[in-house]
Amino acid sequence: MINYLSDPLFIWSVRDVMRRPLEWLLLTLTLALITALPGIALLLVQGLSDAAQILLADSPSLVIRKIAPTGWQPVPVTQGLTAIEEVPGVVRAYPRIWGVVAGPEGPLTVIGTRTRPGSDGSAGIFEPGRGEVLVGPGVTPGLQTGLLNLSGFSEENFKIVGLLERQTAIVSNDIVVMHPSDARDLLGLPVGYASDIAVDVNHADEETAIIPDLIEALPWTARITTRTESMAYYTGAYTRRGGIVMIAVIPALTALCVLVTATVRERLGRRFEVGLLKALGWTTADIVHYFMLRALFIGVPAVCLGMVGVYAAVFWPGVQWPGYLLFGWQGRAPGLYLSAGGSLLVLVQIAAITLVPFLVATLVPALKVATADTQALFEGSGI
């Protein structure tokens, strides 16, 4: 590394770059922006997809809902569990109570459960009593008291006894956890009925295999969703939204690329300087090497700067801009706490998307001018 930094060609290229600080700054900022704009979309899609897979990995293998021509209907718990548990391959089946009600600042999702999600997505023990609730990070900002007013089939005030961890905001931002009986009253569910029934199976391969048996066993028409389908839905949704962002920035990227190319070509177009270097004894390889070192000295720090900005914009704890920009979140968007696992490969791809074209745009005209005749270089520059 020390020998490389002491290379006369490298020192000369650095000196030449610093002779034109405005050109250096323009290229650096341009390349950083070219790296950041598509990089944010790619890295955010990667982070959200990984988060969805981690969260859904602990979700039920199958979710069974009762449907009718008028839409979803409450599931008769005893009848449903009796039929489901007779199907070979079912490990566990349990009813779930949940739905959407009106809150002080918009719709909220209520869940009737005695289980409080832990900060890592695992289950912890908590038993909200009647009239008590746990609320997500996006539920309480506008509240001036410790009471939460919810309106569904009935209207009631609930005492807030705890908050769900901010690290779970991606799924718990607008969630209200309450006693099952309170959730039934708000959602208008009769005793003995639930919103759906969750089913666990031994292996992921069995999810699809037992669906025909479940449909045949159930005494009513059902819609069955597998965990694999849910993962594909969320991953596809994030990818589509990221693709929309990429399409939106294409004109800006094109303009920035044209600017970079024009600046590089203008620098290489100073044929007199190249002719002078050849007249002083520089070989074709020296000149190409010089221009490539010059491009690397500008490009590598610029791309690194762009990647640092991308990484901070996506993985900074509690970032909220994706909810507003990509998902059109109404009200207070959830703060995201995404895992950076698997981001290294995406960052390498982002760097390659920017740096490789920049180096190619430098190499091609550099080869052309370096192989030209010295006298032609002087004549072409008006000497």
HUGI-V391903 format. One record per helix or strand of 3 or more residues. SS is the DSSP state (alpha for helix, beta for strand). FROM is the first residue (numbers start at 1). TO is the last residue. If there is no record, write none. Layout:
SS_FROM_TO, SS_FROM_TO
//
This chain:
alpha_2_5, alpha_8_18, alpha_21_56, beta_62_68, beta_71_73, alpha_77_84, beta_90_103, beta_106_112, beta_115_117, beta_123_125, beta_132_135, beta_147_151, beta_155_163, alpha_166_172, beta_175_178, alpha_180_187, beta_196_201, alpha_206_209, alpha_211_217, beta_222_226, alpha_227_268, alpha_271_279, alpha_284_315, alpha_321_325, alpha_343_370, alpha_374_380
//
